[in-house]
Amino acid sequence: AVDSLVNKDSEAVINFLKDNGTLDILEKAITEYKNSEGLKTQVFNLIDRKSMELAGEGKNLGELLPQELYGSLKVLAYNYRYDIAKEIKEKLSSDATQQELRTFVAGAIGRNLNPLIAAFVNADSITEKVTAELNSYLSKEEGAAKIASFVIEYIDKLSEKNLKELLEKLPQGTSDSIKNYVYAYLTEGIMDGSFIENIV
């Protein structure tokens, strides 16, 4: 039966595997394997090993990222400049941030002004005026573009960082999230129900 399939196309092979139940057995085995802790451990260990190998080569992030991706990140930062500025304005206007600003302004007044003069300076009023000016600036093209330039500049600086240094400073939670993402991509995006059919 196997010899008769050699000259047949993939569809015929798939139909043959379906008819005799082999495809169901293979898919079940793959499903059990991809949901096992063994595969997850192997994927995590592989990521750790490859990360350490790359870190040992002394390369920086810019050398590892494809130039197309590197350029796309900067274009994305510029295209989303208004969204980024909006997020900053919302954060700036939040109750928690406003309280922190008032505390900072009050402290600065107390440290830098004569007590007699400081008594006539209202920290709340200054905080409101500063917030209004910043919000106005961020609402303009100039402000949004400046924020985008800061992000792009940071991307450039980050790309120059040594991978080993970045890995050492990467929070454990972020590291685990990256590993889980890769694992999920492999098991859900690749080893799905059509996995067998795609490789036959």
MIDOSE-1310 file (N, C-alpha, C; in nm, 2 decimals, decimal comma, always signed):
residues 200
avds	+0,08/-0,12/+0,00/+0,00/+0,00/+0,00/+0,09/+0,12/+0,00; +0,20/+0,12/+0,07/+0,29/+0,24/+0,08/+0,35/+0,26/-0,06; +0,39/+0,15/-0,12/+0,45/+0,17/-0,25/+0,36/+0,23/-0,36; +0,23/+0,20/-0,34/+0,13/+0,25/-0,44/+0,11/+0,40/-0,42
lvnk	+0,16/+0,46/-0,30/+0,14/+0,60/-0,28/+0,25/+0,69/-0,33; +0,36/+0,62/-0,36/+0,48/+0,70/-0,39/+0,46/+0,79/-0,51; +0,39/+0,75/-0,61/+0,37/+0,84/-0,73/+0,24/+0,92/-0,72; +0,17/+0,91/-0,61/+0,04/+0,99/-0,60/+0,07/+1,12/-0,54
dsea	-0,02/+1,22/-0,56/-0,01/+1,35/-0,51/-0,04/+1,36/-0,36; -0,02/+1,47/-0,30/-0,05/+1,49/-0,15/-0,19/+1,46/-0,11; -0,28/+1,51/-0,20/-0,43/+1,49/-0,17/-0,46/+1,34/-0,16; -0,40/+1,26/-0,24/-0,43/+1,12/-0,24/-0,37/+1,05/-0,12
vinf	-0,25/+1,10/-0,08/-0,19/+1,05/+0,04/-0,27/+1,08/+0,17; -0,32/+1,21/+0,17/-0,40/+1,25/+0,28/-0,53/+1,17/+0,29; -0,59/+1,15/+0,18/-0,72/+1,07/+0,18/-0,69/+0,93/+0,23; -0,58/+0,87/+0,18/-0,54/+0,74/+0,23/-0,52/+0,73/+0,38
lkdn	-0,45/+0,83/+0,43/-0,43/+0,84/+0,58/-0,56/+0,86/+0,65; -0,65/+0,93/+0,60/-0,78/+0,96/+0,66/-0,86/+0,83/+0,66; -0,86/+0,76/+0,55/-0,95/+0,64/+0,53/-0,91/+0,53/+0,63; -0,78/+0,51/+0,65/-0,73/+0,40/+0,73/-0,71/+0,44/+0,88
gtld	-0,75/+0,57/+0,91/-0,74/+0,61/+1,05/-0,61/+0,66/+1,10; -0,51/+0,65/+1,01/-0,37/+0,69/+1,05/-0,36/+0,84/+1,08; -0,43/+0,92/+1,00/-0,43/+1,07/+1,02/-0,48/+1,11/+1,16; -0,59/+1,04/+1,20/-0,64/+1,07/+1,33/-0,55/+1,03/+1,44
ilek	-0,48/+0,92/+1,42/-0,38/+0,88/+1,52/-0,26/+0,97/+1,53; -0,21/+1,02/+1,42/-0,10/+1,12/+1,41/-0,14/+1,25/+1,48; -0,26/+1,30/+1,44/-0,31/+1,42/+1,50/-0,33/+1,42/+1,65; -0,38/+1,30/+1,69/-0,39/+1,28/+1,84/-0,26/+1,28/+1,91
aite	-0,16/+1,22/+1,85/-0,03/+1,21/+1,91/+0,04/+1,35/+1,91; +0,02/+1,43/+1,80/+0,07/+1,56/+1,80/+0,01/+1,65/+1,90; -0,12/+1,64/+1,91/-0,20/+1,72/+2,01/-0,15/+1,69/+2,15; -0,13/+1,56/+2,18/-0,09/+1,52/+2,32/+0,05/+1,57/+2,34
ykns	+0,14/+1,57/+2,24/+0,28/+1,61/+2,26/+0,28/+1,76/+2,27; +0,21/+1,84/+2,19/+0,22/+1,98/+2,20/+0,16/+2,04/+2,33; +0,07/+1,96/+2,39/+0,02/+2,00/+2,52/+0,09/+1,95/+2,64; +0,20/+1,88/+2,61/+0,28/+1,82/+2,72/+0,38/+1,92/+2,78
eglk	+0,41/+1,90/+2,91/+0,51/+1,98/+2,98/+0,65/+1,96/+2,92; +0,67/+1,84/+2,86/+0,80/+1,80/+2,80/+0,83/+1,90/+2,69; +0,74/+1,92/+2,60/+0,76/+2,01/+2,48/+0,79/+2,15/+2,53; +0,71/+2,20/+2,63/+0,72/+2,33/+2,68/+0,86/+2,35/+2,74
tqvf	+0,91/+2,25/+2,82/+1,04/+2,26/+2,88/+1,15/+2,26/+2,77; +1,13/+2,18/+2,67/+1,23/+2,18/+2,56/+1,24/+2,32/+2,49; +1,12/+2,38/+2,46/+1,12/+2,51/+2,40/+1,18/+2,61/+2,48; +1,15/+2,61/+2,61/+1,21/+2,71/+2,71/+1,36/+2,69/+2,71
nlid	+1,40/+2,57/+2,72/+1,55/+2,54/+2,73/+1,62/+2,58/+2,60; +1,55/+2,56/+2,49/+1,61/+2,60/+2,36/+1,63/+2,75/+2,35; +1,53/+2,83/+2,40/+1,53/+2,97/+2,40/+1,64/+3,02/+2,49; +1,65/+2,96/+2,61/+1,76/+3,00/+2,70/+1,90/+2,97/+2,64
rksm	+1,91/+2,86/+2,58/+2,04/+2,82/+2,52/+2,08/+2,91/+2,40; +1,99/+2,93/+2,31/+2,02/+3,02/+2,20/+2,05/+3,16/+2,24; +1,97/+3,21/+2,34/+2,00/+3,34/+2,39/+2,14/+3,36/+2,45; +2,18/+3,26/+2,53/+2,31/+3,26/+2,59/+2,42/+3,25/+2,48
elag	+2,39/+3,17/+2,37/+2,49/+3,16/+2,26/+2,51/+3,30/+2,19; +2,40/+3,36/+2,17/+2,40/+3,49/+2,10/+2,47/+3,60/+2,19; +2,43/+3,59/+2,32/+2,49/+3,69/+2,41/+2,64/+3,67/+2,42; +2,69/+3,54/+2,41/+2,83/+3,51/+2,42/+2,91/+3,56/+2,30
egkn	+2,84/+3,59/+2,19/+2,90/+3,64/+2,06/+2,93/+3,79/+2,07; +2,88/+3,85/+2,18/+2,90/+4,00/+2,19/+2,83/+4,09/+2,10; +2,72/+4,04/+2,04/+2,65/+4,12/+1,94/+2,55/+4,21/+2,01; +2,51/+4,32/+1,94/+2,41/+4,41/+2,00/+2,28/+4,38/+1,93
lgel	+2,17/+4,44/+1,98/+2,04/+4,41/+1,93/+2,02/+4,45/+1,79; +2,09/+4,56/+1,75/+2,07/+4,60/+1,61/+2,13/+4,50/+1,51; +2,23/+4,43/+1,55/+2,29/+4,33/+1,46/+2,21/+4,20/+1,45; +2,12/+4,18/+1,55/+2,04/+4,06/+1,55/+1,90/+4,08/+1,48
lpqe	+1,85/+4,21/+1,49/+1,72/+4,24/+1,43/+1,74/+4,26/+1,28; +1,64/+4,20/+1,20/+1,65/+4,23/+1,05/+1,63/+4,38/+1,03; +1,70/+4,43/+0,94/+1,70/+4,58/+0,91/+1,56/+4,62/+0,88; +1,48/+4,53/+0,81/+1,34/+4,57/+0,77/+1,26/+4,59/+0,90
lygs	+1,28/+4,50/+1,00/+1,20/+4,51/+1,12/+1,25/+4,64/+1,20; +1,38/+4,66/+1,20/+1,43/+4,77/+1,27/+1,38/+4,90/+1,21; +1,37/+4,91/+1,08/+1,32/+5,03/+1,02/+1,17/+5,05/+1,04; +1,10/+4,93/+1,04/+0,95/+4,94/+1,05/+0,92/+4,99/+1,19
lkvl	+1,00/+4,95/+1,29/+0,97/+5,00/+1,43/+0,97/+5,15/+1,44; +1,07/+5,21/+1,37/+1,08/+5,36/+1,37/+0,96/+5,42/+1,29; +0,93/+5,36/+1,18/+0,82/+5,41/+1,10/+0,69/+5,40/+1,18; +0,67/+5,29/+1,25/+0,55/+5,27/+1,33/+0,55/+5,37/+1,45
ayny	+0,66/+5,40/+1,51/+0,66/+5,51/+1,61/+0,61/+5,64/+1,56; +0,66/+5,67/+1,44/+0,62/+5,80/+1,38/+0,47/+5,80/+1,34; +0,43/+5,69/+1,28/+0,29/+5,69/+1,23/+0,19/+5,69/+1,35; +0,23/+5,64/+1,47/+0,15/+5,64/+1,59/+0,18/+5,75/+1,68
rydi	+0,24/+5,86/+1,63/+0,28/+5,97/+1,71/+0,16/+6,03/+1,79; +0,05/+6,05/+1,72/-0,07/+6,11/+1,79/-0,13/+6,02/+1,89; -0,12/+5,89/+1,87/-0,17/+5,79/+1,97/-0,08/+5,79/+2,09; +0,05/+5,80/+2,07/+0,14/+5,80/+2,18/+0,12/+5,93/+2,26
akei	+0,11/+6,04/+2,19/+0,09/+6,17/+2,26/-0,04/+6,17/+2,34; -0,14/+6,11/+2,28/-0,27/+6,10/+2,35/-0,26/+6,02/+2,48; -0,19/+5,90/+2,47/-0,16/+5,82/+2,59/-0,09/+5,90/+2,70; +0,01/+5,98/+2,66/+0,08/+6,06/+2,75/-0,01/+6,16/+2,82
kekl	-0,09/+6,23/+2,74/-0,18/+6,33/+2,79/-0,28/+6,27/+2,89; -0,33/+6,15/+2,86/-0,42/+6,08/+2,95/-0,35/+6,04/+3,08; -0,23/+6,00/+3,07/-0,15/+5,96/+3,19/-0,12/+6,09/+3,27; -0,09/+6,19/+3,20/-0,05/+6,32/+3,27/-0,17/+6,38/+3,35
ssda	-0,29/+6,36/+3,29/-0,41/+6,41/+3,35/-0,48/+6,32/+3,46; -0,42/+6,20/+3,48/-0,48/+6,11/+3,57/-0,47/+6,16/+3,71; -0,55/+6,12/+3,80/-0,55/+6,17/+3,94/-0,42/+6,14/+4,01; -0,37/+6,02/+3,99/-0,24/+5,98/+4,05/-0,13/+6,06/+4,01
tqqe	-0,12/+6,09/+3,87/-0,01/+6,17/+3,82/-0,02/+6,32/+3,87; -0,14/+6,37/+3,87/-0,17/+6,51/+3,92/-0,12/+6,52/+4,07; -0,15/+6,42/+4,15/-0,11/+6,43/+4,29/+0,04/+6,42/+4,30; +0,10/+6,34/+4,22/+0,25/+6,34/+4,23/+0,31/+6,47/+4,18
lrtf	+0,25/+6,53/+4,08/+0,30/+6,66/+4,04/+0,28/+6,77/+4,14; +0,16/+6,77/+4,21/+0,14/+6,87/+4,31/+0,24/+6,86/+4,42; +0,26/+6,73/+4,46/+0,36/+6,70/+4,57/+0,50/+6,75/+4,53; +0,54/+6,73/+4,40/+0,67/+6,77/+4,36/+0,68/+6,92/+4,35
vaga	+0,58/+6,99/+4,30/+0,58/+7,13/+4,29/+0,58/+7,20/+4,43; +0,50/+7,14/+4,52/+0,50/+7,20/+4,66/+0,63/+7,18/+4,72; +0,70/+7,07/+4,70/+0,83/+7,05/+4,76/+0,93/+7,14/+4,70; +0,93/+7,16/+4,57/+1,02/+7,25/+4,50/+1,00/+7,40/+4,55
igrn	+0,88/+7,44/+4,57/+0,85/+7,57/+4,62/+0,91/+7,59/+4,76; +0,89/+7,48/+4,85/+0,94/+7,49/+4,98/+1,09/+7,49/+4,99; +1,16/+7,43/+4,89/+1,30/+7,42/+4,90/+1,37/+7,54/+4,84; +1,31/+7,60/+4,74/+1,37/+7,71/+4,67/+1,33/+7,85/+4,69
lnpl	+1,22/+7,87/+4,76/+1,17/+8,00/+4,78/+1,17/+8,04/+4,93; +1,18/+8,17/+4,95/+1,18/+8,22/+5,09/+1,04/+8,18/+5,15; +1,03/+8,13/+5,27/+0,90/+8,09/+5,33/+0,79/+8,20/+5,32; +0,83/+8,33/+5,33/+0,73/+8,43/+5,32/+0,67/+8,44/+5,18
iaaf	+0,76/+8,42/+5,08/+0,71/+8,43/+4,94/+0,64/+8,30/+4,90; +0,69/+8,18/+4,95/+0,63/+8,05/+4,93/+0,49/+8,05/+4,97; +0,45/+8,12/+5,08/+0,32/+8,12/+5,14/+0,22/+8,17/+5,04; +0,26/+8,25/+4,94/+0,17/+8,31/+4,84/+0,17/+8,24/+4,71
vnad	+0,25/+8,13/+4,70/+0,26/+8,05/+4,57/+0,17/+7,93/+4,59; +0,08/+7,91/+4,50/-0,02/+7,80/+4,50/+0,03/+7,69/+4,42; +0,06/+7,57/+4,48/+0,11/+7,46/+4,41/+0,01/+7,40/+4,32; -0,12/+7,40/+4,36/-0,23/+7,35/+4,27/-0,24/+7,43/+4,15
site	-0,23/+7,56/+4,16/-0,25/+7,65/+4,04/-0,13/+7,62/+3,94; -0,01/+7,61/+3,99/+0,10/+7,59/+3,91/+0,09/+7,45/+3,84; +0,05/+7,35/+3,91/+0,03/+7,22/+3,85/-0,07/+7,22/+3,74; -0,18/+7,29/+3,76/-0,29/+7,30/+3,66/-0,24/+7,37/+3,53
kvta	-0,16/+7,48/+3,55/-0,11/+7,55/+3,44/+0,00/+7,47/+3,36; +0,08/+7,40/+3,43/+0,19/+7,32/+3,36/+0,12/+7,21/+3,28; +0,02/+7,15/+3,35/-0,05/+7,04/+3,28/-0,12/+7,09/+3,15; -0,19/+7,20/+3,16/-0,26/+7,26/+3,05/-0,16/+7,29/+2,93
elns	-0,04/+7,35/+2,97/+0,05/+7,38/+2,87/+0,11/+7,25/+2,80; +0,14/+7,15/+2,88/+0,19/+7,03/+2,82/+0,08/+6,96/+2,73; -0,04/+6,96/+2,78/-0,15/+6,90/+2,70/-0,17/+6,98/+2,57; -0,16/+7,11/+2,57/-0,17/+7,19/+2,45/-0,06/+7,16/+2,35
ylsk	+0,06/+7,15/+2,41/+0,18/+7,12/+2,32/+0,17/+6,98/+2,26; +0,13/+6,88/+2,34/+0,11/+6,74/+2,29/+0,00/+6,73/+2,18; -0,09/+6,82/+2,18/-0,20/+6,82/+2,09/-0,17/+6,87/+1,95; -0,05/+6,94/+1,94/+0,00/+6,99/+1,82/+0,09/+6,89/+1,74
eega	+0,10/+6,91/+1,61/+0,19/+6,83/+1,53/+0,33/+6,83/+1,58; +0,37/+6,95/+1,62/+0,51/+6,97/+1,67/+0,54/+6,88/+1,80; +0,44/+6,88/+1,89/+0,46/+6,80/+2,01/+0,45/+6,65/+1,98; +0,36/+6,61/+1,90/+0,35/+6,47/+1,87/+0,47/+6,42/+1,79
akia	+0,52/+6,50/+1,70/+0,64/+6,47/+1,63/+0,76/+6,46/+1,72; +0,77/+6,55/+1,82/+0,88/+6,55/+1,91/+0,88/+6,42/+2,00; +0,76/+6,38/+2,04/+0,75/+6,25/+2,11/+0,79/+6,14/+2,03; +0,75/+6,14/+1,90/+0,79/+6,03/+1,81/+0,95/+6,02/+1,79
sfvi	+1,01/+6,14/+1,79/+1,15/+6,15/+1,77/+1,22/+6,10/+1,89; +1,16/+6,12/+2,01/+1,22/+6,06/+2,14/+1,22/+5,91/+2,13; +1,10/+5,86/+2,09/+1,09/+5,71/+2,08/+1,19/+5,65/+1,98; +1,20/+5,72/+1,86/+1,29/+5,67/+1,76/+1,44/+5,67/+1,81
eyid	+1,47/+5,78/+1,88/+1,60/+5,80/+1,94/+1,63/+5,69/+2,04; +1,53/+5,65/+2,12/+1,54/+5,54/+2,22/+1,56/+5,41/+2,15; +1,49/+5,39/+2,04/+1,50/+5,26/+1,96/+1,65/+5,25/+1,91; +1,70/+5,37/+1,86/+1,84/+5,37/+1,81/+1,94/+5,33/+1,92
klse	+1,92/+5,39/+2,04/+2,01/+5,36/+2,15/+1,99/+5,22/+2,20; +1,87/+5,17/+2,20/+1,85/+5,03/+2,24/+1,91/+4,93/+2,15; +1,91/+4,97/+2,02/+1,97/+4,88/+1,92/+2,12/+4,87/+1,94; +2,18/+4,96/+2,00/+2,33/+4,96/+2,03/+2,37/+4,89/+2,15
knlk	+2,27/+4,85/+2,23/+2,29/+4,78/+2,36/+2,34/+4,63/+2,33; +2,43/+4,59/+2,41/+2,48/+4,45/+2,40/+2,37/+4,36/+2,44; +2,35/+4,25/+2,37/+2,24/+4,15/+2,40/+2,26/+4,10/+2,54; +2,38/+4,07/+2,58/+2,41/+4,01/+2,71/+2,36/+4,11/+2,82
elle	+2,39/+4,24/+2,80/+2,34/+4,34/+2,90/+2,19/+4,35/+2,90; +2,13/+4,34/+2,79/+1,98/+4,35/+2,78/+1,92/+4,23/+2,85; +1,97/+4,11/+2,83/+1,92/+3,99/+2,89/+1,93/+3,99/+3,04; +2,05/+4,05/+3,09/+2,07/+4,05/+3,23/+1,97/+4,15/+3,30
klpq	+1,93/+4,25/+3,23/+1,84/+4,35/+3,29/+1,69/+4,32/+3,26; +1,67/+4,22/+3,18/+1,53/+4,18/+3,14/+1,46/+4,13/+3,26; +1,35/+4,18/+3,31/+1,27/+4,13/+3,42/+1,23/+3,98/+3,40; +1,23/+3,90/+3,50/+1,20/+3,76/+3,49/+1,06/+3,74/+3,42
gtsd	+0,97/+3,83/+3,47/+0,83/+3,82/+3,41/+0,83/+3,84/+3,26; +0,91/+3,94/+3,21/+0,91/+3,97/+3,07/+0,97/+3,85/+3,00; +1,08/+3,79/+3,05/+1,15/+3,68/+2,99/+1,05/+3,56/+2,98; +0,97/+3,53/+3,08/+0,88/+3,42/+3,08/+0,77/+3,45/+2,98
sikn	+0,73/+3,58/+2,96/+0,62/+3,61/+2,87/+0,67/+3,59/+2,72; +0,79/+3,62/+2,70/+0,85/+3,60/+2,56/+0,85/+3,45/+2,53; +0,90/+3,37/+2,63/+0,90/+3,22/+2,61/+0,76/+3,17/+2,59; +0,67/+3,21/+2,67/+0,53/+3,16/+2,65/+0,47/+3,20/+2,52
yvya	+0,51/+3,32/+2,47/+0,46/+3,36/+2,34/+0,52/+3,27/+2,23; +0,65/+3,24/+2,23/+0,71/+3,16/+2,13/+0,65/+3,02/+2,14; +0,63/+2,97/+2,26/+0,57/+2,84/+2,28/+0,43/+2,83/+2,22; +0,35/+2,93/+2,25/+0,21/+2,94/+2,20/+0,21/+2,95/+2,05
ylte	+0,30/+3,02/+1,99/+0,31/+3,04/+1,85/+0,34/+2,90/+1,78; +0,43/+2,83/+1,84/+0,47/+2,70/+1,79/+0,35/+2,60/+1,80; +0,29/+2,60/+1,91/+0,18/+2,49/+1,93/+0,05/+2,53/+1,87; +0,02/+2,66/+1,87/-0,11/+2,70/+1,82/-0,11/+2,75/+1,67
gimd	+0,00/+2,82/+1,64/+0,01/+2,87/+1,51/+0,07/+2,77/+1,40; +0,15/+2,68/+1,45/+0,22/+2,59/+1,36/+0,16/+2,45/+1,37; +0,16/+2,39/+1,49/+0,12/+2,25/+1,51/-0,03/+2,25/+1,54; -0,11/+2,30/+1,44/-0,25/+2,30/+1,45/-0,31/+2,18/+1,38
gsfi	-0,44/+2,18/+1,35/-0,51/+2,07/+1,29/-0,46/+2,04/+1,15; -0,41/+2,14/+1,08/-0,36/+2,12/+0,94/-0,21/+2,08/+0,94; -0,15/+2,06/+1,05/-0,01/+2,04/+1,05/+0,04/+1,92/+0,97; -0,03/+1,80/+0,99/+0,00/+1,68/+0,91/-0,02/+1,71/+0,76
eniv	-0,13/+1,77/+0,73/-0,17/+1,79/+0,59/-0,06/+1,88/+0,52; -0,01/+1,97/+0,59/+0,09/+2,07/+0,53/+0,22/+2,00/+0,51; +0,26/+1,90/+0,58/+0,39/+1,84/+0,57/+0,38/+1,72/+0,48; +0,26/+1,67/+0,45/+0,25/+1,55/+0,36/+0,28/+1,58/+0,22
